[in-house]
Amino acid sequence: MIALRLLVLLTAIAIAVLAAGYLISGDRRYLRWARRTLLYAGAAALIFFAILLLERLAWSGAPPPRAGLSRPVPARMADAPDSCPTAIGDFSGQAHSAAPSVPLDQVSKRFL
């Protein structure tokens, strides 16, 4: 990244020197070179940022979708920690029984 910043700084200095050369001499070739330098630097910057964007999209870290999951997990299942004896925040230190805290027919209605 330091090299990229140095390249941007050198490009800006070159454009400033070329523009000053035009202002001092009045020769339009300096202005033409300044425009070309700016155009090529802008094109290089667009290509650079497009590559960064494509890399970010391609390597976002999101795992590919798993086969066999035709429907998402019901939202109610995640929203019902009171019916789960091992819910986060249930650190009372008491042993929990394996039996559900609500009758089985209510559990099936609640989560389906």
GUMI-327522 format. One record per atom (N, C-alpha, C): residue number from 1; atom name; x, y, z. Coordinates in nm, 4 decimals. Layout:
N
<NUM; "CA"; <X; Y; Z>>,
...
***
This chain:
112
<1; "N"; <0.0816; -0.1201; 0.0000>>,
<1; "CA"; <0.0000; 0.0000; 0.0000>>,
<1; "C"; <0.0857; 0.1262; 0.0000>>,
<2; "N"; <0.2050; 0.1156; 0.0576>>,
<2; "CA"; <0.2929; 0.2320; 0.0577>>,
<2; "C"; <0.3356; 0.2635; -0.0852>>,
<3; "N"; <0.3628; 0.1602; -0.1641>>,
<3; "CA"; <0.4023; 0.1815; -0.3031>>,
<3; "C"; <0.2890; 0.2472; -0.3822>>,
<4; "N"; <0.1656; 0.2048; -0.3551>>,
<4; "CA"; <0.0517; 0.2643; -0.4237>>,
<4; "C"; <0.0358; 0.4116; -0.3866>>,
<5; "N"; <0.0527; 0.4424; -0.2607>>,
<5; "CA"; <0.0431; 0.5821; -0.2179>>,
<5; "C"; <0.1553; 0.6664; -0.2792>>,
<6; "N"; <0.2747; 0.6087; -0.2867>>,
<6; "CA"; <0.3866; 0.6789; -0.3484>>,
<6; "C"; <0.3593; 0.7040; -0.4970>>,
<7; "N"; <0.3011; 0.6061; -0.5641>>,
<7; "CA"; <0.2675; 0.6218; -0.7056>>,
<7; "C"; <0.1623; 0.7312; -0.7253>>,
<8; "N"; <0.0623; 0.7367; -0.6387>>,
<8; "CA"; <-0.0391; 0.8416; -0.6480>>,
<8; "C"; <0.0240; 0.9786; -0.6238>>,
<9; "N"; <0.1147; 0.9870; -0.5265>>,
<9; "CA"; <0.1822; 1.1136; -0.4972>>,
<9; "C"; <0.2682; 1.1579; -0.6152>>,
<10; "N"; <0.3419; 1.0651; -0.6745>>,
<10; "CA"; <0.4251; 1.0996; -0.7901>>,
<10; "C"; <0.3407; 1.1422; -0.9104>>,
<11; "N"; <0.2267; 1.0787; -0.9285>>,
<11; "CA"; <0.1370; 1.1172; -1.0378>>,
<11; "C"; <0.0834; 1.2577; -1.0156>>,
<12; "N"; <0.0449; 1.2875; -0.8925>>,
<12; "CA"; <-0.0051; 1.4221; -0.8626>>,
<12; "C"; <0.1039; 1.5265; -0.8818>>,
<13; "N"; <0.2263; 1.4942; -0.8425>>,
<13; "CA"; <0.3371; 1.5879; -0.8634>>,
<13; "C"; <0.3623; 1.6084; -1.0121>>,
<14; "N"; <0.3583; 1.5006; -1.0905>>,
<14; "CA"; <0.3805; 1.5119; -1.2348>>,
<14; "C"; <0.2740; 1.5983; -1.3001>>,
<15; "N"; <0.1496; 1.5798; -1.2611>>,
<15; "CA"; <0.0419; 1.6610; -1.3188>>,
<15; "C"; <0.0592; 1.8072; -1.2794>>,
<16; "N"; <0.0985; 1.8315; -1.1548>>,
<16; "CA"; <0.1192; 1.9698; -1.1096>>,
<16; "C"; <0.2350; 2.0352; -1.1850>>,
<17; "N"; <0.3431; 1.9611; -1.2062>>,
<17; "CA"; <0.4582; 2.0159; -1.2802>>,
<17; "C"; <0.4195; 2.0439; -1.4246>>,
<18; "N"; <0.3450; 1.9534; -1.4860>>,
<18; "CA"; <0.3023; 1.9751; -1.6250>>,
<18; "C"; <0.2071; 2.0943; -1.6359>>,
<19; "N"; <0.1170; 2.1070; -1.5411>>,
<19; "CA"; <0.0257; 2.2221; -1.5429>>,
<19; "C"; <0.1033; 2.3519; -1.5217>>,
<20; "N"; <0.2018; 2.3498; -1.4335>>,
<20; "CA"; <0.2848; 2.4695; -1.4131>>,
<20; "C"; <0.3658; 2.5012; -1.5377>>,
<21; "N"; <0.4131; 2.3974; -1.6053>>,
<21; "CA"; <0.4855; 2.4190; -1.7313>>,
<21; "C"; <0.3974; 2.4855; -1.8351>>,
<22; "N"; <0.2716; 2.4475; -1.8401>>,
<22; "CA"; <0.1779; 2.5123; -1.9333>>,
<22; "C"; <0.1536; 2.6576; -1.8928>>,
<23; "N"; <0.1341; 2.6806; -1.7634>>,
<23; "CA"; <0.1070; 2.8173; -1.7182>>,
<23; "C"; <0.2267; 2.9098; -1.7408>>,
<24; "N"; <0.3458; 2.8567; -1.7247>>,
<24; "CA"; <0.4656; 2.9402; -1.7412>>,
<24; "C"; <0.4971; 2.9633; -1.8887>>,
<25; "N"; <0.4965; 2.8575; -1.9693>>,
<25; "CA"; <0.5399; 2.8709; -2.1086>>,
<25; "C"; <0.4251; 2.8980; -2.2053>>,
<26; "N"; <0.3060; 2.8548; -2.1690>>,
<26; "CA"; <0.1933; 2.8705; -2.2606>>,
<26; "C"; <0.1906; 2.7636; -2.3687>>,
<27; "N"; <0.2838; 2.6694; -2.3628>>,
<27; "CA"; <0.2904; 2.5610; -2.4612>>,
<27; "C"; <0.1829; 2.4568; -2.4271>>,
<28; "N"; <0.0966; 2.4300; -2.5231>>,
<28; "CA"; <-0.0179; 2.3423; -2.4975>>,
<28; "C"; <0.0203; 2.1944; -2.4866>>,
<29; "N"; <0.1409; 2.1588; -2.5267>>,
<29; "CA"; <0.1792; 2.0177; -2.5160>>,
<29; "C"; <0.1894; 1.9752; -2.3689>>,
<30; "N"; <0.2279; 2.0679; -2.2784>>,
<30; "CA"; <0.2313; 2.0350; -2.1360>>,
<30; "C"; <0.0911; 2.0070; -2.0828>>,
<31; "N"; <-0.0031; 2.0855; -2.1299>>,
<31; "CA"; <-0.1418; 2.0629; -2.0890>>,
<31; "C"; <-0.1932; 1.9298; -2.1430>>,
<32; "N"; <-0.1543; 1.8967; -2.2652>>,
<32; "CA"; <-0.1938; 1.7694; -2.3267>>,
<32; "C"; <-0.1335; 1.6516; -2.2487>>,
<33; "N"; <-0.0072; 1.6646; -2.2089>>,
<33; "CA"; <0.0564; 1.5583; -2.1299>>,
<33; "C"; <-0.0093; 1.5454; -1.9919>>,
<34; "N"; <-0.0444; 1.6569; -1.9337>>,
<34; "CA"; <-0.1109; 1.6535; -1.8029>>,
<34; "C"; <-0.2458; 1.5829; -1.8138>>,
<35; "N"; <-0.3194; 1.6127; -1.9194>>,
<35; "CA"; <-0.4490; 1.5453; -1.9396>>,
<35; "C"; <-0.4308; 1.3952; -1.9591>>,
<36; "N"; <-0.3311; 1.3566; -2.0421>>,
<36; "CA"; <-0.3068; 1.2136; -2.0648>>,
<36; "C"; <-0.2662; 1.1435; -1.9354>>,
<37; "N"; <-0.1795; 1.2081; -1.8603>>,
<37; "CA"; <-0.1365; 1.1492; -1.7337>>,
<37; "C"; <-0.2551; 1.1302; -1.6400>>,
<38; "N"; <-0.3390; 1.2313; -1.6325>>,
<38; "CA"; <-0.4577; 1.2217; -1.5485>>,
<38; "C"; <-0.5528; 1.1134; -1.5986>>,
<39; "N"; <-0.5680; 1.1040; -1.7297>>,
<39; "CA"; <-0.6564; 1.0027; -1.7875>>,
<39; "C"; <-0.6051; 0.8625; -1.7583>>,
<40; "N"; <-0.4764; 0.8386; -1.7807>>,
<40; "CA"; <-0.4205; 0.7056; -1.7574>>,
<40; "C"; <-0.4195; 0.6702; -1.6092>>,
<41; "N"; <-0.3917; 0.7665; -1.5245>>,
<41; "CA"; <-0.3940; 0.7410; -1.3800>>,
<41; "C"; <-0.5361; 0.7103; -1.3330>>,
<42; "N"; <-0.6337; 0.7819; -1.3872>>,
<42; "CA"; <-0.7731; 0.7544; -1.3524>>,
<42; "C"; <-0.8178; 0.6170; -1.3996>>,
<43; "N"; <-0.7767; 0.5801; -1.5218>>,
<43; "CA"; <-0.8116; 0.4472; -1.5729>>,
<43; "C"; <-0.7457; 0.3379; -1.4891>>,
<44; "N"; <-0.6205; 0.3587; -1.4522>>,
<44; "CA"; <-0.5517; 0.2602; -1.3683>>,
<44; "C"; <-0.6194; 0.2495; -1.2313>>,
<45; "N"; <-0.6631; 0.3621; -1.1760>>,
<45; "CA"; <-0.7317; 0.3593; -1.0472>>,
<45; "C"; <-0.8655; 0.2861; -1.0575>>,
<46; "N"; <-0.9389; 0.3102; -1.1656>>,
<46; "CA"; <-1.0666; 0.2390; -1.1843>>,
<46; "C"; <-1.0452; 0.0886; -1.1962>>,
<47; "N"; <-0.9440; 0.0486; -1.2709>>,
<47; "CA"; <-0.9150; -0.0944; -1.2848>>,
<47; "C"; <-0.8742; -0.1538; -1.1503>>,
<48; "N"; <-0.7907; -0.0816; -1.0774>>,
<48; "CA"; <-0.7459; -0.1286; -0.9467>>,
<48; "C"; <-0.8638; -0.1485; -0.8520>>,
<49; "N"; <-0.9524; -0.0497; -0.8447>>,
<49; "CA"; <-1.0656; -0.0616; -0.7532>>,
<49; "C"; <-1.1684; -0.1641; -0.8011>>,
<50; "N"; <-1.1796; -0.1832; -0.9324>>,
<50; "CA"; <-1.2684; -0.2882; -0.9829>>,
<50; "C"; <-1.2161; -0.4259; -0.9436>>,
<51; "N"; <-1.0843; -0.4433; -0.9483>>,
<51; "CA"; <-1.0254; -0.5706; -0.9064>>,
<51; "C"; <-1.0469; -0.5919; -0.7573>>,
<52; "N"; <-1.0311; -0.4874; -0.6779>>,
<52; "CA"; <-1.0572; -0.4998; -0.5339>>,
<52; "C"; <-1.2024; -0.5382; -0.5067>>,
<53; "N"; <-1.2939; -0.4778; -0.5807>>,
<53; "CA"; <-1.4352; -0.5086; -0.5623>>,
<53; "C"; <-1.4661; -0.6531; -0.6013>>,
<54; "N"; <-1.4118; -0.6968; -0.7143>>,
<54; "CA"; <-1.4345; -0.8353; -0.7563>>,
<54; "C"; <-1.3735; -0.9336; -0.6572>>,
<55; "N"; <-1.2574; -0.9003; -0.6047>>,
<55; "CA"; <-1.1959; -0.9869; -0.5053>>,
<55; "C"; <-1.2818; -0.9935; -0.3795>>,
<56; "N"; <-1.3358; -0.8826; -0.3403>>,
<56; "CA"; <-1.4210; -0.8782; -0.2209>>,
<56; "C"; <-1.5479; -0.9603; -0.2417>>,
<57; "N"; <-1.6048; -0.9527; -0.3617>>,
<57; "CA"; <-1.7254; -1.0305; -0.3896>>,
<57; "C"; <-1.6953; -1.1793; -0.3997>>,
<58; "N"; <-1.5830; -1.2133; -0.4621>>,
<58; "CA"; <-1.5497; -1.3541; -0.4825>>,
<58; "C"; <-1.5051; -1.4211; -0.3539>>,
<59; "N"; <-1.4351; -1.3504; -0.2691>>,
<59; "CA"; <-1.3810; -1.4080; -0.1468>>,
<59; "C"; <-1.4481; -1.3489; -0.0235>>,
<60; "N"; <-1.5781; -1.3372; -0.0264>>,
<60; "CA"; <-1.6487; -1.2762; 0.0864>>,
<60; "C"; <-1.6496; -1.3658; 0.2093>>,
<61; "N"; <-1.6119; -1.4903; 0.1955>>,
<61; "CA"; <-1.6077; -1.5810; 0.3090>>,
<61; "C"; <-1.7396; -1.6492; 0.3367>>,
<62; "N"; <-1.8403; -1.6182; 0.2606>>,
<62; "CA"; <-1.9694; -1.6827; 0.2806>>,
<62; "C"; <-1.9620; -1.8258; 0.2283>>,
<63; "N"; <-2.0026; -1.9227; 0.3085>>,
<63; "CA"; <-1.9969; -2.0606; 0.2615>>,
<63; "C"; <-2.1019; -2.0840; 0.1538>>,
<64; "N"; <-2.0747; -2.1764; 0.0636>>,
<64; "CA"; <-2.1750; -2.2057; -0.0390>>,
<64; "C"; <-2.2987; -2.2676; 0.0245>>,
<65; "N"; <-2.4148; -2.2502; -0.0373>>,
<65; "CA"; <-2.5367; -2.3078; 0.0208>>,
<65; "C"; <-2.5276; -2.4599; 0.0228>>,
<66; "N"; <-2.5760; -2.5187; 0.1326>>,
<66; "CA"; <-2.5716; -2.6638; 0.1458>>,
<66; "C"; <-2.6895; -2.7258; 0.0733>>,
<67; "N"; <-2.6637; -2.8379; 0.0126>>,
<67; "CA"; <-2.7696; -2.9098; -0.0573>>,
<67; "C"; <-2.8602; -2.9773; 0.0448>>,
<68; "N"; <-2.9871; -2.9840; 0.0149>>,
<68; "CA"; <-3.0814; -3.0529; 0.1009>>,
<68; "C"; <-3.1591; -2.9614; 0.1931>>,
<69; "N"; <-3.1175; -2.8383; 0.2088>>,
<69; "CA"; <-3.1928; -2.7456; 0.2924>>,
<69; "C"; <-3.2908; -2.6701; 0.2038>>,
<70; "N"; <-3.4133; -2.7193; 0.2030>>,
<70; "CA"; <-3.5115; -2.6577; 0.1139>>,
<70; "C"; <-3.5836; -2.5401; 0.1785>>,
<71; "N"; <-3.5820; -2.5345; 0.3124>>,
<71; "CA"; <-3.6498; -2.4232; 0.3789>>,
<71; "C"; <-3.5634; -2.3750; 0.4953>>,
<72; "N"; <-3.5720; -2.2500; 0.5302>>,
<72; "CA"; <-3.4901; -2.1988; 0.6402>>,
<72; "C"; <-3.5411; -2.2478; 0.7755>>,
<73; "N"; <-3.4575; -2.2335; 0.8755>>,
<73; "CA"; <-3.4959; -2.2694; 1.0119>>,
<73; "C"; <-3.6062; -2.1740; 1.0564>>,
<74; "N"; <-3.7118; -2.2245; 1.1184>>,
<74; "CA"; <-3.8190; -2.1353; 1.1624>>,
<74; "C"; <-3.7676; -2.0301; 1.2597>>,
<75; "N"; <-3.8172; -1.9105; 1.2452>>,
<75; "CA"; <-3.7735; -1.8004; 1.3303>>,
<75; "C"; <-3.8155; -1.8220; 1.4747>>,
<76; "N"; <-3.9265; -1.8884; 1.4951>>,
<76; "CA"; <-3.9758; -1.9095; 1.6314>>,
<76; "C"; <-3.8816; -1.9978; 1.7118>>,
<77; "N"; <-3.8115; -2.0881; 1.6456>>,
<77; "CA"; <-3.7202; -2.1758; 1.7160>>,
<77; "C"; <-3.6061; -2.0946; 1.7783>>,
<78; "N"; <-3.5590; -1.9967; 1.7067>>,
<78; "CA"; <-3.4510; -1.9138; 1.7585>>,
<78; "C"; <-3.5017; -1.8149; 1.8624>>,
<79; "N"; <-3.6286; -1.7840; 1.8600>>,
<79; "CA"; <-3.6848; -1.6841; 1.9505>>,
<79; "C"; <-3.7423; -1.7444; 2.0783>>,
<80; "N"; <-3.7259; -1.8735; 2.1000>>,
<80; "CA"; <-3.7893; -1.9369; 2.2157>>,
<80; "C"; <-3.6869; -1.9974; 2.3105>>,
<81; "N"; <-3.6000; -1.9170; 2.3712>>,
<81; "CA"; <-3.5011; -1.9750; 2.4629>>,
<81; "C"; <-3.5620; -2.0235; 2.5934>>,
<82; "N"; <-3.6860; -1.9810; 2.6263>>,
<82; "CA"; <-3.7480; -2.0233; 2.7522>>,
<82; "C"; <-3.7839; -2.1709; 2.7511>>,
<83; "N"; <-3.8049; -2.2298; 2.6349>>,
<83; "CA"; <-3.8416; -2.3703; 2.6292>>,
<83; "C"; <-3.7191; -2.4598; 2.6158>>,
<84; "N"; <-3.6033; -2.4018; 2.6018>>,
<84; "CA"; <-3.4811; -2.4797; 2.5865>>,
<84; "C"; <-3.4055; -2.4773; 2.7187>>,
<85; "N"; <-3.3814; -2.5922; 2.7813>>,
<85; "CA"; <-3.3161; -2.5914; 2.9123>>,
<85; "C"; <-3.1698; -2.5505; 2.9076>>,
<86; "N"; <-3.1081; -2.5503; 2.7895>>,
<86; "CA"; <-2.9671; -2.5130; 2.7793>>,
<86; "C"; <-2.9508; -2.3807; 2.7071>>,
<87; "N"; <-3.0455; -2.2918; 2.7224>>,
<87; "CA"; <-3.0387; -2.1629; 2.6537>>,
<87; "C"; <-2.9254; -2.0786; 2.7079>>,
<88; "N"; <-2.8758; -1.9914; 2.6267>>,
<88; "CA"; <-2.7702; -1.9004; 2.6698>>,
<88; "C"; <-2.8258; -1.8105; 2.7791>>,
<89; "N"; <-2.7506; -1.7920; 2.8818>>,
<89; "CA"; <-2.7973; -1.7119; 2.9936>>,
<89; "C"; <-2.8558; -1.7963; 3.1060>>,
<90; "N"; <-2.8714; -1.9279; 3.0851>>,
<90; "CA"; <-2.9250; -2.0166; 3.1881>>,
<90; "C"; <-2.8089; -2.0822; 3.2608>>,
<91; "N"; <-2.7349; -2.0041; 3.3344>>,
<91; "CA"; <-2.6181; -2.0539; 3.4061>>,
<91; "C"; <-2.6441; -2.0528; 3.5568>>,
<92; "N"; <-2.7565; -2.1073; 3.5958>>,
<92; "CA"; <-2.7905; -2.1082; 3.7384>>,
<92; "C"; <-2.7123; -2.2138; 3.8148>>,
<93; "N"; <-2.6506; -2.3067; 3.7450>>,
<93; "CA"; <-2.5733; -2.4104; 3.8110>>,
<93; "C"; <-2.6561; -2.5307; 3.8510>>,
<94; "N"; <-2.7865; -2.5277; 3.8295>>,
<94; "CA"; <-2.8719; -2.6396; 3.8635>>,
<94; "C"; <-2.8717; -2.7400; 3.7497>>,
<95; "N"; <-2.8822; -2.8654; 3.7850>>,
<95; "CA"; <-2.8894; -2.9690; 3.6830>>,
<95; "C"; <-3.0280; -2.9679; 3.6197>>,
<96; "N"; <-3.0325; -2.9829; 3.4900>>,
<96; "CA"; <-3.1597; -2.9840; 3.4190>>,
<96; "C"; <-3.1962; -3.1266; 3.3842>>,
<97; "N"; <-3.3244; -3.1540; 3.3869>>,
<97; "CA"; <-3.3695; -3.2864; 3.3471>>,
<97; "C"; <-3.3774; -3.2923; 3.1959>>,
<98; "N"; <-3.3773; -3.4133; 3.1431>>,
<98; "CA"; <-3.3853; -3.4316; 2.9992>>,
<98; "C"; <-3.5267; -3.4091; 2.9476>>,
<99; "N"; <-3.6254; -3.4081; 3.0373>>,
<99; "CA"; <-3.7639; -3.3894; 2.9950>>,
<99; "C"; <-3.7861; -3.2437; 2.9543>>,
<100; "N"; <-3.8665; -3.2210; 2.8511>>,
<100; "CA"; <-3.8938; -3.0828; 2.8109>>,
<100; "C"; <-3.9740; -3.0084; 2.9170>>,
<101; "N"; <-3.9608; -2.8779; 2.9181>>,
<101; "CA"; <-4.0290; -2.7985; 3.0196>>,
<101; "C"; <-4.1750; -2.7733; 2.9837>>,
<102; "N"; <-4.2152; -2.8038; 2.8612>>,
<102; "CA"; <-4.3549; -2.7899; 2.8203>>,
<102; "C"; <-4.3993; -2.9232; 2.7623>>,
<103; "N"; <-4.5272; -2.9525; 2.7647>>,
<103; "CA"; <-4.5758; -3.0784; 2.7081>>,
<103; "C"; <-4.5389; -3.0916; 2.5605>>,
<104; "N"; <-4.5213; -3.2160; 2.5180>>,
<104; "CA"; <-4.4736; -3.2432; 2.3836>>,
<104; "C"; <-4.5682; -3.1923; 2.2757>>,
<105; "N"; <-4.7005; -3.1999; 2.2972>>,
<105; "CA"; <-4.7928; -3.1530; 2.1935>>,
<105; "C"; <-4.7812; -3.0010; 2.1763>>,
<106; "N"; <-4.7510; -2.9259; 2.2808>>,
<106; "CA"; <-4.7327; -2.7821; 2.2673>>,
<106; "C"; <-4.6001; -2.7479; 2.1986>>,
<107; "N"; <-4.4994; -2.8310; 2.2209>>,
<107; "CA"; <-4.3694; -2.8082; 2.1575>>,
<107; "C"; <-4.3829; -2.8226; 2.0059>>,
<108; "N"; <-4.4526; -2.9273; 1.9615>>,
<108; "CA"; <-4.4639; -2.9473; 1.8175>>,
<108; "C"; <-4.5449; -2.8350; 1.7534>>,
<109; "N"; <-4.6472; -2.7831; 1.8210>>,
<109; "CA"; <-4.7241; -2.6714; 1.7671>>,
<109; "C"; <-4.6402; -2.5443; 1.7667>>,
<110; "N"; <-4.5574; -2.5318; 1.8665>>,
<110; "CA"; <-4.4812; -2.4070; 1.8846>>,
<110; "C"; <-4.3720; -2.3927; 1.7795>>,
<111; "N"; <-4.3068; -2.5019; 1.7415>>,
<111; "CA"; <-4.1926; -2.4932; 1.6533>>,
<111; "C"; <-4.2226; -2.5283; 1.5078>>,
<112; "N"; <-4.3384; -2.5718; 1.4774>>,
<112; "CA"; <-4.3665; -2.6075; 1.3389>>,
<112; "C"; <-4.4580; -2.5128; 1.2706>>,
***
